[in-house]
Structures are given as C-alpha cells and as structure tokens.
C-alpha cells in the first residue's frame, strides 16, 4: 500500500524515520495523554499510507480502550483465585493517575493509540498490536520485586493517587509534550531498577522485535515517547532475543520458597520442642500466643476496612493457619469472603478509576473495600507472624535454640540434596 510518489515530510522531532534492510520504519513517539499526539498520528498515517500500522497495545488493553469496559468485565473472584490482587491495585492506581491528568488536559489516556487503529481501519491498512500482554508485564514486575519494594510501591502509589495537586498551565503544556506514564516509570526505576528493566527495557526489546517482524516495506509504529530511543537502539542493533523468555511469569525463587516453608517448619518444630522440654502446658501457651498474635492484627485490619462480620471472623480464624503455609495468604482468603458477602455492583466497577484517588471512597466503593481488606489483613498477618515467631523463639533456651536451628539446617540440607539427586 506504500506510495511510490515522493512525500513531502515536514514532521516534528517526535517522528523518526529508519531505513533498515531496505524497509522504512516510521516511529511516532507520543504522549499517552495528548490530543496533539493523536492529530500527529492521523497526519502521518494518512500521508504515508504504510503497509502496516503497529501500535503499542496488546489485545487486552486494546479491548479495554476500544470498548470502554475496562473494569465492568472484571471477574473479581477469578482475580483472587489467580492471586492477582496486587497487580490489580497497581493497574488501578496507574489508570487513575492517567485519567486525572487526562481530565485536566481535556483528553483521555490512550486516545492517540486508538486514533492510530481508527485511521488504519479507515484506510484499509492492517493493524499489528505489538505490546506484551499487560497482565504478564505487571506480574513479571511484581514477582521480581522484594517484599519491602512491594510495600514501598503500594504505599507510594496509594498516597500518590490520593494526593491532590494543582497543575499550572506551564506544567500542563510540558505534560502535553511528554509520555507522562513512562516518565513516571523511569523515575520509579531509579529507586527500583527491576521495575525499569521489566516495564521499560524488556518492552523496548519486545516492541522493536514485533515491529521488525511485521510484514510490509513501509511500517508506521505508534509508541510512547518513553520507549522511542530504546526501540530505535534495538532496531538498529537488530536485536534478536527469544521473546518467549520474557512472555512468562518468572517462578518464585527457590530461596523464597524455602524461606516460605522454613518459617512454618521452624514455628511448628519449636512448639513441639517446647512441648518436649517444658511440657504440654508451655507449648499450649505459646500456641495460644501464636493464634492471638496472628488473628488479632488481621481481624483489626478487616475491621478498619469495614469488612463484613464474617470477613472479620475469617481474618481472626484464618490468619494463624494461612501464616503456616506459603501457598495462600490471609489477605486473599479474606478478600474472597468479602466478595462473597458484599459483592461490588456494576456501577462501582464503572466508577472505580475515578474513586480510587479519594481516601474515603476506599470504604464506600465495594471493589476498593475488597482491596482494602486484602491490604490490611495481609499487613496484620505479616505483623502477627513476626511477633509470634519472636515470642516462640524467645522461649527456647539459648543453647537449645542453636542446637535446634543447627539440626534444622542439617535436615534441610539433606532434603535439598535428595531433591537434586532425584531431579538428575
């Protein structure tokens, strides 16, 4: 479909034209909240009439943007079963941030990406959705972070989403010229390099290879300005990475798994040892402390979140049990119970991205209240686990404690050796 006649090109610096192996790749770097970017996308596609239009979208995001039913179609119970509440919270916070900026600028997030697909359809140009599935990206980012980084991200995200900031006209004009979301991720990447690697660097490579693999002699690719230089570098280097490697959710580190099982084993073993050395009554007292140390903070968390009475009871009864297994946390159990007894209605799914930015709405909107139950009961369970562990270990005689730990290390080493031989 590419035109043979010369085209007068007087594009702004946001447009980069690359000639690679006899093909012409025209990259348009856009701000995700900019009508000017949308207008530029239409101008370039209509003028160039490329063989294919590539867009920084995956099928999931494209469906959400085009159908405008991002949250209404959410299966909350499935999200909980798949342990994706954390990534849902991050997704909500990012969407809220973009939407608030979009309202100030008078244009909604992603308008330029939708414009690219719209113009391509009007001109019968095939469309290529080149981005990695957003769910994979978020889960890769989440699984790659340490526990403290996760808490830092959630805390800063929640408070940042709720912070009301007056934006001057000068600042608004600056925002119009930038890919704000990618800039925000770049800033986060300075504090948490793993985020930049997953959210920016990996996607630069992914987008570049998908664009390069697209059919046609002339390609127009619409991407966020924050990805532009990375994509150009990847295309010029003719980078050829196995994309399957970065399309999978990374498994939990074996070290994390062993710590996850090691803490329950240490607690149960300590209680048994106390029972043998000091008697059943002492073991019972420590067990009761464990139950109360876990149950009370989790129940308080559910109470603060204004969870359903059954959710509060579940938090108290479930936290001491879930803390002894890394398979599922108290937060997920309580969130599921909360959904069962106080399921969000359609209207609350529709308004969630607006309401997430106001603190009081986390208690009013039932979807946000589910997330609040998840966060606060999880936090309560973590506090209870470490308080209970400290109290139980404190009751072991020092000499016996080190003997006990040493024996545990030896047993753990023997188990690991047996497992490694079994795999061979």
N, C-alpha and C positions, 0 to 999 in steps of 0.2 A: 504493500500500500504506500510505501515511501515515494515521495515526489521526485521526479527526475530534474525538474527545473530548479535553478538556484533560488535559495530562500534568503531574503534579507533578514539577518539576525542582529537584533539590537536589544538583547536580553540583559537584565540586571545581573549582578555578580552572583545571585543565588542559582543561576543556571550554569552548569558545567558540561561541556561537550567533549567526550573522549572518543578517540578513534583507536579501536583495539582489534587486531587481526581482521582488518577490512570491514569491521562493523562500527556503526556510530551509536554510541550510548549517550543519551542526553539526560543528565541528572538534574532534577529540580529540588533544591533544598528549601523546605517550607517550615513555617511556624505552625504548630498544630492548632493555634487559635488565631487565625488571621484571614480576613476577607481578601487582603491584598495577595496572599499566597494562593487562595482559591482562584482569583482572577488571573494570576500569572500562569497557573496550571492550565486553565482553559485556553489562554492565548497560545502557549507553546504547543499543546496537543493539536489544536485546530490548525496552526500554521505548519507544523512539521508533518502531520498525518503519518505517524510512525506505523510500523508493522505490528507493534505490540506496546501496551501500556502496563508497566509494572508499578505496583503500589505497596507501600509499607503497611500492609494489613495481612492478617491471617483470616481464614474463613469465619472463625468465631467472632472476631472484632468487626469484620465486615457485616456480618448478620446483625450484630448489636447496633451498629451505627445506622445501617440502611433501614432496619425495621423499627428502630427506636423502642425496642422492648428488651433492653439490656437486663433489667432486674426482674421484670414481670415473669419471665420464663425460668427463673432460677428455681431449681429443685433443692431446697434448703436441707432436707433430710439426706439427700444424696451427697451434698457437700460435706455434711457432718460425717457420714459413713466413710467418705474418702479422705477424711482428716485434712480438709482444705479451708477451714475457717480462717486460719491465719492469712492465707493468700487472698481470701475474700475481703478481709479487713483492709489489706494493703490496696487492693483493687478499688475498693470504695473510697478510700482516702485520696488516691490519685485522681479518680474520676471527679470527686467533689472539688478538689483543687483546680482542676482544669475548667470545670463548669462555672465556678465562681469567677475565674478570670475571664471566661468567655462571656459571661453576663455583663461584665464591666466593659468589654470590648465590643459587645453587640454581635458576637458571632459564636456559635457553639463549637466545641472541640471536634476535630476531625473533619471539618467542613471541606478542607482542600483535598483530602483523600477521597471523600465521597464525590467531590466535583470531578476528580480525575476519572473515576469509574463512570460517572454520568456522561461526561464528554466522549469517552471512549465508546460507550454504547450508542450515543447519537451518531457517531461517525463509523459504526460497524468495525471498531478496532478491538481485537481480542484483549482481554484483561488477564494479568497474572498477579495473583496475591502472593507476595514474596516473603512475608514475615513468618517467623516461627510462631507456633501456637502460643498465645499469651499465657495460657494456663501452665504450659511447660516452662516458659520463661520465669514466671513468678515462683513456681515450685522449685526450680533449679536454684533461684536466688535464695529462697527461704531455707532450703536444705543445706546450702553452702555456708550459712551464717552460724556463728556461735550463739549460745543461749543469750549471752549478755548483749550481743549485737541485735538479736531479735527484739529483746525488751527495749533497747535504745531506739530502734526503728519504730516500733509500735507507739512508744511514748511520744517521740518527737512528731510522728505522723498525726496522732490524735490531737495533741495540743496545737500543732501547726494548722490542722484543718479547722480547729475551733477559733483560732486567733483572727480577730477582725482587723484588717489593715486597710488604711486609706491609701489609695494609689494615685499619685499625681498624674497629670496629663503627660508630663515628660516621661514618667515611668511607663505609662500605658503605651506610648509611642515606641519606647525601647522594646517592650514586650511584643509589640506587633511585628518587630523585625527579627524575633528570635524564636527558636524552638524551646519554649519555656520548660516543658516537661523533661526534655533531655538535659537541659542545663541544670535542673534540679537534681537529676540523677548523677550528673557529673560531680556536683558538689557533694552529694552523699558518698560518691565513690572515693573522694579524698579521705573521708573518715572510715569508710568500709570498702577497701579495694575489691573485695569479692563481688560487691554489688555492681561496680563498674564493669568488671570482667564479664558478668552474666548478662546484664541489662544493656550494655553498650558494645563492648568488644566482640563478644560472641555473635551478637546480632549484626554487627557490621560485616563480619565474615559471611554469616548466613545470607543476608540480603544481597551482598555482592555476588555470591555464587549463584543464587537464584536468578538474579538479573542477567548474569552472564550466560546461564543455561537457557534463557528464554529464546524462542525462535524469532527470526527476522533479522534483516540487515540494519534496521534503524529501530532503536528502543528508546522510549521515554520512560524514565523511572522517577516516581514521586516519593521522596523520603524526607524525614525530619532533618532539619538543618544540623542537628547534633550528630547525625550519622554520616553526613556528607563526606568529610575528609577521610574517615575510616573506610568508607566504601570505595572512594577513589583510590586509596592506597591498596586496598585488597584487589581491586580490578587491575590496577597497573602491575601489581606483583603476580597476577594470575594465580592467586591463592587457590589451593585445591585441598580443602580439608574434608574429611569424611563427616558429612552433616549428621549422619545417624548418631555420631558420638555426642552431639550437643542437642539432640532431639529427645533424649531420655532423661528421666528424673534420676539424679545420682542417688545411689543407695546410701543408707546411713552408714557412717564409718564403723568398722568393726570395734574400734576403741569405744565409741559412743554406745554401741550395743552391749559391750561387756561392762561398761560403767552402769548402763541402764539395768542390767540383770545383777551386777555386782552389789549395788546398794541394797536391793531387796534381800539378796542372799546374806549380806552382812547383818542386816537387821534381824532376819529370822534366825540365823546362826547365833547371833548374840543373845537373843531371847532364850533359845534352847540352852546355851552355855550358862546363862544366869540361872535358869531353872535347875541345872545340874549342880552348880556350885553353891548357889544361895537358896535354892528351894523354889517350889512352885509359886509360893506367895509373892516372892520378889519378882519372878518372871511375869506373874499376873499384873502386878503393879506397873511394870514397865510397858506391858502390852496395853494396859488402860491408858497410860500416858500417850502412847503412840496413837491410839484411836482418837483421843481428845485433841492432841496436837494437830492432827490432820483434819479431823472433822469440823472442829470449831472455826478455824480460819476460812475453810471452804464454804461452810454454811453462812458465815458472816458476809463473805463475798457475794453469795447468792442473794442474801437479804438486802445488801446495799444495792444490788442490781434490780431489786424489786421483783425477784423471780417468783414463780408460782410456789405455793406452800410445798407441793410435792418436790419441786426442784430443790428447795432448801433442805428438805429431809434427805433427798438423794445425795446432795453435796456432803452432808454430815456422815451419812452411812457409807457412801461410795468412795470418798477420798482416801480413807485408811486402806481400802482394798486396792484401788487403782494405783496408789503410790507404791505398791509392792509388785507392780508389773509395768514394764515399759511399752506394752502393747497398746494401751489406750489410757488417756489421761482423764482426770476428774472433769476437766472443762468440757470435753466432748460428750461425756455421759450426761452432764447437767444441761448442756445446750440441747441435746436430743430430747430430754424430758421436757424442757421449756417449750420447744417447738410442738411437742405432742399436746401439751395442755393449753398453750397460748400461741397458736399458730398465727403468723402475720397474715394480714389480709392484702388483697391485690393493691389497694391504694398505698399501703405502706411500702410495697416494693417499688411503686411508681415514684414515690417522693423521697426515697432513702438517700439518693445522692445530693439532694438539697438539704436534708435534715441532719446528715452526718456532721456537718460543720457547726452545729449548735449543741452545747453540752446537755441542756435539758431534754433535747429530743432523743437522746440515747435511752431515756427512760420512757418516753412517750411512744416512740415508734417500736413496734414489737419485734421487727427484724433486728434493729440496733440493740434492743434489750437482750435478744438471744446472744449477740456478740459480746455484750457487756457481761452476761452470765458466764460465757466462755472465758473471758479475760480474767475476771475477778475470782472465779472458783479455781482456775488454773494457778493464779498467783497465790491464793490461800493454800492450795495443796503443796506448792513448792516450799512456802514458808514452813508449813507443818512438817514436811518431810525432813528438812534440815534441823528443825527444832527437836523433833522426835529422835532422829539419829544421834544428835549430840547428847541428849539425855540418856539414851540407852548405852552408848559407848562410855559415857561418864561413869556409869555404874559398874563397869568392868574393872577389876583390879588392873593397875598399870602393867604389871609383869604378865598377867594372864592375857591382857589385851594384845600385847605384842606377840605373844605365843599364838594367840588365836588368829591374828592377822597373818602371821608368817605361815601358819598351816593353811590358811585360805589361799594365799599366793601360790603355795606349792600345788595344792589341789587344782587351782585354776590353770597353772602352767601345764599340769599333766593332761587336763581336759583339752587344752589348745593343741598339745602335741598329738593327742589321739585323733582329734578332728582333722588336723593337717595330714596325718598319715592316711586317714580314711578317704580324703579327697584324692590323694595320689593313687 
